[in-house]
Amino acid sequence: MGALIVGIVFVLFAVYAVLPRSISFALLGWWEQVKVVLAGGVPLLAVFIGLIAIMIGIADIKDRIEARKEEEEEAAAEAEAQQETDKE
């Protein structure tokens, strides 16, 4: 319950902080600074998301290669077992 109240307070403060100064009760007027942060932050966020996607893609490729090797080993073991069964 406390976390919910704190969350609501922070969201309300954030909305209040970015209100334009043309509104009579808005004292902070941080919208211009928020736009600067967003303008610089969005490309950085895109880079980080791209890097994470690349790492996930590489891990996926490695997993597929490993799975293919395991399937080949299982097939070879089954073939070897079949050959031994045929010899008997």
N, C-alpha and C positions, 0 to 999 in steps of 0.2 A: 504494500500500500504506500509506503514511504517513497519507493522508487517511482511509482506512478505520479505522485504529487510533485516530486522533484522534476520529473520529465515534463509535466505540464507547465511548471514554472519556467523551465528553461526554454521551452517552445514559445511561450508567451513573451518572454524577454527578447528572444531572437526576432520575433515579429515586430515588437515595439522598437527594437534598436534600428531596424532598417526602414522604419516609416520616414517619409520625406519631411523635412523641416517645415514645409508649407502647412502641415497639419498642426494646429495650435498646441496640442499636448505632446508632440514629438520633440524631445529635447536632444536626442543623440544624433539622429540623421546619419547613420553609418552606411547608407545604401551605396554611396560612391566607393567607399573602401571595400564593401562586399563585392561590388562588380569587379574591382581590380583583383581581388583574391580569386574570384571565380574565373576571370580571364586567364590568370596564370595557373590556376589549379586544374582546370579541365584538361589541358594538354598533358600535364603531369599524370593525372589520373588515367588518361588514355594510354600513356606509355606503360604505366604499371599494369594495367589490365592486359595490354598486348603482351608484355613479358610473361605474365602469369599464364596466358593462353598458349604461348610458345612452349613454356615448360610443361604444361599439361599435355600438349600435343606430342612432345618428345617422349614423355613418360608413357603415353598411350602406344606410341610406335614400339618402344622397348617392350611393353607388355605383350603386344601382338607377336613380336619376334620370339619372346620367351615361350608364349603359348604354342607357337608353331613348332619350336624345338621340342617341347614336351610331347606334343602329339606325334612327332616323328619318332621320338624315343619309345613311346608307348607302342606305336605301330611296329617298330623294329623288334621290341620285346615280344609282342604277340606273334610276329612272324617266326621268331626264333623258337618260341614255345610250340608253335604249330609244327615246325620242322622236327623238333624233338619228339612230338607226339606221333608224327608220321613214321619216324624211325622205329618206333616200338611196335 
